Amino acid sequence: MKCKFIQIFPHFGQNLEHNKIFYLRVKELAKKHSCTPAQLALAWILHQRDDMVPIPGTTKIKNLDENIGAVRVKLT
C-alpha cells in the first residue's frame, strides 16, 4: 500500500527514491554542521547573496526557534 502522501501527491512518487537519497545526504551534512536539515537549507539561502531572504512559514514556536537557529550555521 502506498503512503498517504503519495496518494495525495502522486507526482512525487516517481522521484521518491531519488529524493530520499538527496535528503539523507542533506541530513548527514546538517549533522556535520551541528544543525537540522531545515536550518542547513535556510542557512544555504542566507549565504547566497545579501539580498536573498528565506521566508519560512510555521505555526509552532518550536519550529520558529529552529528556523532562527539557521543564522548561527556557518557555511564556507
Gaussian input, Z-matrix of N, CA and C with variables (Angstrom, degrees):
# hf/3-21g

backbone

0 1
 N
 C     1     B1
 C     2     B2     1     A1
 N     3     B3     2     A2     1     D1
 C     4     B4     3     A3     2     D2
 C     5     B5     4     A4     3     D3
 N     6     B6     5     A5     4     D4
 C     7     B7     6     A6     5     D5
 C     8     B8     7     A7     6     D6
 N     9     B9     8     A8     7     D7
 C    10    B10     9     A9     8     D8
 C    11    B11    10    A10     9     D9
 N    12    B12    11    A11    10    D10
 C    13    B13    12    A12    11    D11
 C    14    B14    13    A13    12    D12
 N    15    B15    14    A14    13    D13
 C    16    B16    15    A15    14    D14
 C    17    B17    16    A16    15    D15
 N    18    B18    17    A17    16    D16
 C    19    B19    18    A18    17    D17
 C    20    B20    19    A19    18    D18
 N    21    B21    20    A20    19    D19
 C    22    B22    21    A21    20    D20
 C    23    B23    22    A22    21    D21
 N    24    B24    23    A23    22    D22
 C    25    B25    24    A24    23    D23
 C    26    B26    25    A25    24    D24
 N    27    B27    26    A26    25    D25
 C    28    B28    27    A27    26    D26
 C    29    B29    28    A28    27    D27
 N    30    B30    29    A29    28    D28
 C    31    B31    30    A30    29    D29
 C    32    B32    31    A31    30    D30
 N    33    B33    32    A32    31    D31
 C    34    B34    33    A33    32    D32
 C    35    B35    34    A34    33    D33
 N    36    B36    35    A35    34    D34
 C    37    B37    36    A36    35    D35
 C    38    B38    37    A37    36    D36
 N    39    B39    38    A38    37    D37
 C    40    B40    39    A39    38    D38
 C    41    B41    40    A40    39    D39
 N    42    B42    41    A41    40    D40
 C    43    B43    42    A42    41    D41
 C    44    B44    43    A43    42    D42
 N    45    B45    44    A44    43    D43
 C    46    B46    45    A45    44    D44
 C    47    B47    46    A46    45    D45
 N    48    B48    47    A47    46    D46
 C    49    B49    48    A48    47    D47
 C    50    B50    49    A49    48    D48
 N    51    B51    50    A50    49    D49
 C    52    B52    51    A51    50    D50
 C    53    B53    52    A52    51    D51
 N    54    B54    53    A53    52    D52
 C    55    B55    54    A54    53    D53
 C    56    B56    55    A55    54    D54
 N    57    B57    56    A56    55    D55
 C    58    B58    57    A57    56    D56
 C    59    B59    58    A58    57    D57
 N    60    B60    59    A59    58    D58
 C    61    B61    60    A60    59    D59
 C    62    B62    61    A61    60    D60
 N    63    B63    62    A62    61    D61
 C    64    B64    63    A63    62    D62
 C    65    B65    64    A64    63    D63
 N    66    B66    65    A65    64    D64
 C    67    B67    66    A66    65    D65
 C    68    B68    67    A67    66    D66
 N    69    B69    68    A68    67    D67
 C    70    B70    69    A69    68    D68
 C    71    B71    70    A70    69    D69
 N    72    B72    71    A71    70    D70
 C    73    B73    72    A72    71    D71
 C    74    B74    73    A73    72    D72
 N    75    B75    74    A74    73    D73
 C    76    B76    75    A75    74    D74
 C    77    B77    76    A76    75    D75
 N    78    B78    77    A77    76    D76
 C    79    B79    78    A78    77    D77
 C    80    B80    79    A79    78    D78
 N    81    B81    80    A80    79    D79
 C    82    B82    81    A81    80    D80
 C    83    B83    82    A82    81    D81
 N    84    B84    83    A83    82    D82
 C    85    B85    84    A84    83    D83
 C    86    B86    85    A85    84    D84
 N    87    B87    86    A86    85    D85
 C    88    B88    87    A87    86    D86
 C    89    B89    88    A88    87    D87
 N    90    B90    89    A89    88    D88
 C    91    B91    90    A90    89    D89
 C    92    B92    91    A91    90    D90
 N    93    B93    92    A92    91    D91
 C    94    B94    93    A93    92    D92
 C    95    B95    94    A94    93    D93
 N    96    B96    95    A95    94    D94
 C    97    B97    96    A96    95    D95
 C    98    B98    97    A97    96    D96
 N    99    B99    98    A98    97    D97
 C   100   B100    99    A99    98    D98
 C   101   B101   100   A100    99    D99
 N   102   B102   101   A101   100   D100
 C   103   B103   102   A102   101   D101
 C   104   B104   103   A103   102   D102
 N   105   B105   104   A104   103   D103
 C   106   B106   105   A105   104   D104
 C   107   B107   106   A106   105   D105
 N   108   B108   107   A107   106   D106
 C   109   B109   108   A108   107   D107
 C   110   B110   109   A109   108   D108
 N   111   B111   110   A110   109   D109
 C   112   B112   111   A111   110   D110
 C   113   B113   112   A112   111   D111
 N   114   B114   113   A113   112   D112
 C   115   B115   114   A114   113   D113
 C   116   B116   115   A115   114   D114
 N   117   B117   116   A116   115   D115
 C   118   B118   117   A117   116   D116
 C   119   B119   118   A118   117   D117
 N   120   B120   119   A119   118   D118
 C   121   B121   120   A120   119   D119
 C   122   B122   121   A121   120   D120
 N   123   B123   122   A122   121   D121
 C   124   B124   123   A123   122   D122
 C   125   B125   124   A124   123   D123
 N   126   B126   125   A125   124   D124
 C   127   B127   126   A126   125   D125
 C   128   B128   127   A127   126   D126
 N   129   B129   128   A128   127   D127
 C   130   B130   129   A129   128   D128
 C   131   B131   130   A130   129   D129
 N   132   B132   131   A131   130   D130
 C   133   B133   132   A132   131   D131
 C   134   B134   133   A133   132   D132
 N   135   B135   134   A134   133   D133
 C   136   B136   135   A135   134   D134
 C   137   B137   136   A136   135   D135
 N   138   B138   137   A137   136   D136
 C   139   B139   138   A138   137   D137
 C   140   B140   139   A139   138   D138
 N   141   B141   140   A140   139   D139
 C   142   B142   141   A141   140   D140
 C   143   B143   142   A142   141   D141
 N   144   B144   143   A143   142   D142
 C   145   B145   144   A144   143   D143
 C   146   B146   145   A145   144   D144
 N   147   B147   146   A146   145   D145
 C   148   B148   147   A147   146   D146
 C   149   B149   148   A148   147   D147
 N   150   B150   149   A149   148   D148
 C   151   B151   150   A150   149   D149
 C   152   B152   151   A151   150   D150
 N   153   B153   152   A152   151   D151
 C   154   B154   153   A153   152   D152
 C   155   B155   154   A154   153   D153
 N   156   B156   155   A155   154   D154
 C   157   B157   156   A156   155   D155
 C   158   B158   157   A157   156   D156
 N   159   B159   158   A158   157   D157
 C   160   B160   159   A159   158   D158
 C   161   B161   160   A160   159   D159
 N   162   B162   161   A161   160   D160
 C   163   B163   162   A162   161   D161
 C   164   B164   163   A163   162   D162
 N   165   B165   164   A164   163   D163
 C   166   B166   165   A165   164   D164
 C   167   B167   166   A166   165   D165
 N   168   B168   167   A167   166   D166
 C   169   B169   168   A168   167   D167
 C   170   B170   169   A169   168   D168
 N   171   B171   170   A170   169   D169
 C   172   B172   171   A171   170   D170
 C   173   B173   172   A172   171   D171
 N   174   B174   173   A173   172   D172
 C   175   B175   174   A174   173   D173
 C   176   B176   175   A175   174   D174
 N   177   B177   176   A176   175   D175
 C   178   B178   177   A177   176   D176
 C   179   B179   178   A178   177   D177
 N   180   B180   179   A179   178   D178
 C   181   B181   180   A180   179   D179
 C   182   B182   181   A181   180   D180
 N   183   B183   182   A182   181   D181
 C   184   B184   183   A183   182   D182
 C   185   B185   184   A184   183   D183
 N   186   B186   185   A185   184   D184
 C   187   B187   186   A186   185   D185
 C   188   B188   187   A187   186   D186
 N   189   B189   188   A188   187   D187
 C   190   B190   189   A189   188   D188
 C   191   B191   190   A190   189   D189
 N   192   B192   191   A191   190   D190
 C   193   B193   192   A192   191   D191
 C   194   B194   193   A193   192   D192
 N   195   B195   194   A194   193   D193
 C   196   B196   195   A195   194   D194
 C   197   B197   196   A196   195   D195
 N   198   B198   197   A197   196   D196
 C   199   B199   198   A198   197   D197
 C   200   B200   199   A199   198   D198
 N   201   B201   200   A200   199   D199
 C   202   B202   201   A201   200   D200
 C   203   B203   202   A202   201   D201
 N   204   B204   203   A203   202   D202
 C   205   B205   204   A204   203   D203
 C   206   B206   205   A205   204   D204
 N   207   B207   206   A206   205   D205
 C   208   B208   207   A207   206   D206
 C   209   B209   208   A208   207   D207
 N   210   B210   209   A209   208   D208
 C   211   B211   210   A210   209   D209
 C   212   B212   211   A211   210   D210
 N   213   B213   212   A212   211   D211
 C   214   B214   213   A213   212   D212
 C   215   B215   214   A214   213   D213
 N   216   B216   215   A215   214   D214
 C   217   B217   216   A216   215   D215
 C   218   B218   217   A217   216   D216
 N   219   B219   218   A218   217   D217
 C   220   B220   219   A219   218   D218
 C   221   B221   220   A220   219   D219
 N   222   B222   221   A221   220   D220
 C   223   B223   222   A222   221   D221
 C   224   B224   223   A223   222   D222
 N   225   B225   224   A224   223   D223
 C   226   B226   225   A225   224   D224
 C   227   B227   226   A226   225   D225

   B1=1.4524
   B2=1.5224
   B3=1.3135
   B4=1.4581
   B5=1.5272
   B6=1.3374
   B7=1.4641
   B8=1.5267
   B9=1.3193
   B10=1.4578
   B11=1.5345
   B12=1.3431
   B13=1.4592
   B14=1.5215
   B15=1.3285
   B16=1.4632
   B17=1.5321
   B18=1.3276
   B19=1.4605
   B20=1.5254
   B21=1.3420
   B22=1.4670
   B23=1.5297
   B24=1.3585
   B25=1.4641
   B26=1.5310
   B27=1.3238
   B28=1.4638
   B29=1.5256
   B30=1.3331
   B31=1.4690
   B32=1.5307
   B33=1.3301
   B34=1.4602
   B35=1.5246
   B36=1.3129
   B37=1.4607
   B38=1.5138
   B39=1.3261
   B40=1.4550
   B41=1.5283
   B42=1.3133
   B43=1.4596
   B44=1.5240
   B45=1.3179
   B46=1.4533
   B47=1.5275
   B48=1.3102
   B49=1.4702
   B50=1.5288
   B51=1.3234
   B52=1.4630
   B53=1.5259
   B54=1.3316
   B55=1.4566
   B56=1.5201
   B57=1.3265
   B58=1.4640
   B59=1.5220
   B60=1.3129
   B61=1.4672
   B62=1.5263
   B63=1.3266
   B64=1.4578
   B65=1.5287
   B66=1.3385
   B67=1.4632
   B68=1.5224
   B69=1.3168
   B70=1.4648
   B71=1.5203
   B72=1.3179
   B73=1.4669
   B74=1.5255
   B75=1.3237
   B76=1.4695
   B77=1.5313
   B78=1.3224
   B79=1.4624
   B80=1.5333
   B81=1.3310
   B82=1.4624
   B83=1.5222
   B84=1.3234
   B85=1.4586
   B86=1.5291
   B87=1.3157
   B88=1.4628
   B89=1.5290
   B90=1.3076
   B91=1.4720
   B92=1.5291
   B93=1.3214
   B94=1.4657
   B95=1.5274
   B96=1.3296
   B97=1.4675
   B98=1.5246
   B99=1.3190
   B100=1.4725
   B101=1.5282
   B102=1.3225
   B103=1.4650
   B104=1.5280
   B105=1.3152
   B106=1.4623
   B107=1.5321
   B108=1.3244
   B109=1.4662
   B110=1.5348
   B111=1.3250
   B112=1.4712
   B113=1.5251
   B114=1.3248
   B115=1.4653
   B116=1.5236
   B117=1.3146
   B118=1.4601
   B119=1.5305
   B120=1.3121
   B121=1.4690
   B122=1.5314
   B123=1.3213
   B124=1.4603
   B125=1.5293
   B126=1.3289
   B127=1.4660
   B128=1.5210
   B129=1.3234
   B130=1.4673
   B131=1.5300
   B132=1.3273
   B133=1.4673
   B134=1.5257
   B135=1.3233
   B136=1.4659
   B137=1.5233
   B138=1.3223
   B139=1.4570
   B140=1.5341
   B141=1.3125
   B142=1.4600
   B143=1.5243
   B144=1.3108
   B145=1.4701
   B146=1.5228
   B147=1.3116
   B148=1.4623
   B149=1.5232
   B150=1.3256
   B151=1.4550
   B152=1.5314
   B153=1.3335
   B154=1.4671
   B155=1.5217
   B156=1.3290
   B157=1.4534
   B158=1.5251
   B159=1.3397
   B160=1.4641
   B161=1.5283
   B162=1.3057
   B163=1.4573
   B164=1.5325
   B165=1.3329
   B166=1.4667
   B167=1.5284
   B168=1.2875
   B169=1.4562
   B170=1.5192
   B171=1.2944
   B172=1.4538
   B173=1.5232
   B174=1.3058
   B175=1.4616
   B176=1.5230
   B177=1.3402
   B178=1.4571
   B179=1.5259
   B180=1.3260
   B181=1.4677
   B182=1.5223
   B183=1.3288
   B184=1.4697
   B185=1.5315
   B186=1.3212
   B187=1.4663
   B188=1.5215
   B189=1.3211
   B190=1.4643
   B191=1.5264
   B192=1.3383
   B193=1.4650
   B194=1.5292
   B195=1.3342
   B196=1.4641
   B197=1.5302
   B198=1.3247
   B199=1.4569
   B200=1.5327
   B201=1.3208
   B202=1.4557
   B203=1.5278
   B204=1.3287
   B205=1.4628
   B206=1.5207
   B207=1.3073
   B208=1.4715
   B209=1.5186
   B210=1.3169
   B211=1.4724
   B212=1.5279
   B213=1.3404
   B214=1.4564
   B215=1.5293
   B216=1.3205
   B217=1.4699
   B218=1.5294
   B219=1.3143
   B220=1.4621
   B221=1.5241
   B222=1.3053
   B223=1.4602
   B224=1.5232
   B225=1.3252
   B226=1.4561
   B227=1.5150
   A1=109.56
   A2=117.55
   A3=122.48
   A4=109.83
   A5=114.43
   A6=117.91
   A7=109.55
   A8=116.11
   A9=121.39
   A10=111.49
   A11=117.53
   A12=121.04
   A13=110.56
   A14=116.83
   A15=121.27
   A16=110.44
   A17=117.09
   A18=119.51
   A19=111.01
   A20=116.41
   A21=120.56
   A22=110.66
   A23=116.30
   A24=121.89
   A25=109.35
   A26=118.36
   A27=120.88
   A28=114.17
   A29=118.50
   A30=120.45
   A31=111.62
   A32=118.68
   A33=120.49
   A34=111.25
   A35=117.62
   A36=121.83
   A37=113.57
   A38=117.71
   A39=120.72
   A40=111.97
   A41=118.49
   A42=122.09
   A43=112.81
   A44=117.46
   A45=121.32
   A46=112.01
   A47=118.58
   A48=120.66
   A49=110.97
   A50=117.39
   A51=121.03
   A52=110.19
   A53=116.83
   A54=120.95
   A55=111.80
   A56=117.94
   A57=120.93
   A58=110.62
   A59=116.65
   A60=121.44
   A61=109.71
   A62=116.53
   A63=121.37
   A64=110.30
   A65=116.99
   A66=120.23
   A67=111.07
   A68=117.82
   A69=120.24
   A70=111.22
   A71=117.63
   A72=120.80
   A73=110.91
   A74=116.32
   A75=120.55
   A76=109.46
   A77=116.72
   A78=121.34
   A79=111.14
   A80=117.26
   A81=121.26
   A82=111.25
   A83=116.81
   A84=121.21
   A85=110.60
   A86=116.64
   A87=120.74
   A88=110.29
   A89=116.31
   A90=120.21
   A91=109.99
   A92=117.14
   A93=122.29
   A94=110.90
   A95=116.70
   A96=122.19
   A97=112.11
   A98=117.59
   A99=123.54
   A100=112.17
   A101=114.70
   A102=119.75
   A103=108.59
   A104=115.54
   A105=120.66
   A106=109.54
   A107=118.43
   A108=120.22
   A109=112.38
   A110=117.18
   A111=119.99
   A112=110.64
   A113=117.44
   A114=120.53
   A115=110.62
   A116=116.82
   A117=120.21
   A118=110.66
   A119=116.50
   A120=120.30
   A121=110.82
   A122=116.76
   A123=120.14
   A124=111.01
   A125=116.86
   A126=120.91
   A127=110.31
   A128=116.65
   A129=120.45
   A130=110.27
   A131=116.31
   A132=119.80
   A133=110.00
   A134=116.96
   A135=120.98
   A136=112.47
   A137=117.56
   A138=121.49
   A139=113.49
   A140=118.23
   A141=120.32
   A142=111.79
   A143=115.55
   A144=121.46
   A145=107.52
   A146=115.61
   A147=119.64
   A148=113.10
   A149=117.00
   A150=119.40
   A151=113.35
   A152=117.36
   A153=121.13
   A154=108.96
   A155=115.58
   A156=120.71
   A157=108.54
   A158=117.19
   A159=118.59
   A160=109.72
   A161=116.03
   A162=120.88
   A163=108.02
   A164=116.29
   A165=118.41
   A166=110.44
   A167=116.14
   A168=120.41
   A169=110.06
   A170=116.89
   A171=121.07
   A172=109.58
   A173=115.43
   A174=120.80
   A175=110.89
   A176=116.37
   A177=120.32
   A178=110.51
   A179=116.61
   A180=122.10
   A181=110.56
   A182=117.42
   A183=121.79
   A184=110.35
   A185=117.10
   A186=121.06
   A187=111.59
   A188=117.09
   A189=120.70
   A190=110.05
   A191=116.74
   A192=120.96
   A193=111.02
   A194=116.21
   A195=120.14
   A196=110.32
   A197=116.95
   A198=120.80
   A199=111.69
   A200=116.77
   A201=121.36
   A202=110.22
   A203=116.63
   A204=120.98
   A205=114.03
   A206=117.82
   A207=121.55
   A208=111.52
   A209=118.43
   A210=119.79
   A211=111.74
   A212=118.11
   A213=121.32
   A214=112.87
   A215=117.20
   A216=121.16
   A217=108.32
   A218=116.09
   A219=120.91
   A220=109.08
   A221=116.62
   A222=122.43
   A223=108.77
   A224=116.12
   A225=120.21
   A226=110.03
   D1=136.06
   D2=178.98
   D3=-75.45
   D4=151.75
   D5=177.25
   D6=-69.48
   D7=158.94
   D8=-176.20
   D9=-61.43
   D10=-36.87
   D11=179.73
   D12=-58.45
   D13=-45.58
   D14=-179.38
   D15=-66.81
   D16=-32.91
   D17=177.33
   D18=-66.61
   D19=-36.28
   D20=-179.01
   D21=-78.74
   D22=-39.18
   D23=-178.10
   D24=-122.91
   D25=73.98
   D26=-173.40
   D27=-60.70
   D28=-26.93
   D29=-178.72
   D30=-66.43
   D31=-19.65
   D32=176.58
   D33=-77.06
   D34=-23.16
   D35=-176.76
   D36=-60.54
   D37=-37.82
   D38=-177.42
   D39=-69.30
   D40=-20.74
   D41=179.41
   D42=-112.33
   D43=10.63
   D44=-173.94
   D45=-59.06
   D46=-47.21
   D47=-178.22
   D48=-64.93
   D49=-41.51
   D50=177.44
   D51=-62.22
   D52=-43.84
   D53=-179.66
   D54=-66.20
   D55=-34.68
   D56=177.15
   D57=-62.83
   D58=-43.83
   D59=179.23
   D60=-62.55
   D61=-45.76
   D62=178.92
   D63=-60.65
   D64=-45.00
   D65=-179.48
   D66=-63.02
   D67=-40.99
   D68=179.65
   D69=-63.05
   D70=-35.89
   D71=176.16
   D72=-66.55
   D73=-42.81
   D74=178.13
   D75=-63.68
   D76=-41.25
   D77=179.64
   D78=-61.93
   D79=-42.26
   D80=177.47
   D81=-64.15
   D82=-42.85
   D83=179.16
   D84=-65.09
   D85=-39.51
   D86=177.46
   D87=-62.44
   D88=-41.92
   D89=178.38
   D90=-60.57
   D91=-41.07
   D92=178.46
   D93=-59.76
   D94=-34.79
   D95=-179.70
   D96=-93.75
   D97=8.46
   D98=179.51
   D99=54.56
   D100=47.58
   D101=178.58
   D102=-143.59
   D103=178.81
   D104=177.11
   D105=-90.71
   D106=161.75
   D107=175.76
   D108=-57.03
   D109=-38.67
   D110=178.74
   D111=-64.17
   D112=-42.21
   D113=178.42
   D114=-63.91
   D115=-39.70
   D116=178.95
   D117=-62.78
   D118=-43.59
   D119=179.64
   D120=-62.83
   D121=-44.11
   D122=179.03
   D123=-67.01
   D124=-40.28
   D125=178.60
   D126=-62.26
   D127=-40.13
   D128=179.08
   D129=-59.67
   D130=-44.75
   D131=178.62
   D132=-63.35
   D133=-44.41
   D134=-179.35
   D135=-61.47
   D136=-29.62
   D137=-177.54
   D138=-90.28
   D139=2.48
   D140=-179.10
   D141=-73.64
   D142=-56.52
   D143=-178.89
   D144=-153.23
   D145=159.40
   D146=179.21
   D147=-68.46
   D148=-22.40
   D149=-177.56
   D150=-98.15
   D151=13.44
   D152=176.80
   D153=-108.04
   D154=129.52
   D155=-179.01
   D156=-133.72
   D157=122.16
   D158=176.27
   D159=-73.31
   D160=146.98
   D161=177.68
   D162=-124.99
   D163=78.85
   D164=-179.84
   D165=-76.59
   D166=145.31
   D167=177.93
   D168=-106.91
   D169=143.24
   D170=176.16
   D171=-157.63
   D172=158.58
   D173=176.73
   D174=-116.69
   D175=2.35
   D176=-175.95
   D177=-120.99
   D178=134.15
   D179=178.89
   D180=-58.97
   D181=-38.41
   D182=179.29
   D183=-56.84
   D184=-43.74
   D185=179.55
   D186=-71.34
   D187=-35.48
   D188=176.10
   D189=-61.50
   D190=-45.52
   D191=177.87
   D192=-60.39
   D193=-40.83
   D194=177.92
   D195=-63.22
   D196=-44.36
   D197=-179.94
   D198=-61.86
   D199=-41.61
   D200=179.22
   D201=-61.74
   D202=-33.00
   D203=178.53
   D204=-60.74
   D205=-15.09
   D206=-179.82
   D207=-64.24
   D208=-26.84
   D209=-179.11
   D210=-69.92
   D211=-17.02
   D212=178.41
   D213=-88.79
   D214=-8.43
   D215=-179.21
   D216=-79.23
   D217=123.05
   D218=-178.87
   D219=-102.46
   D220=119.63
   D221=178.65
   D222=-111.49
   D223=147.16
   D224=177.84
   D225=-118.96

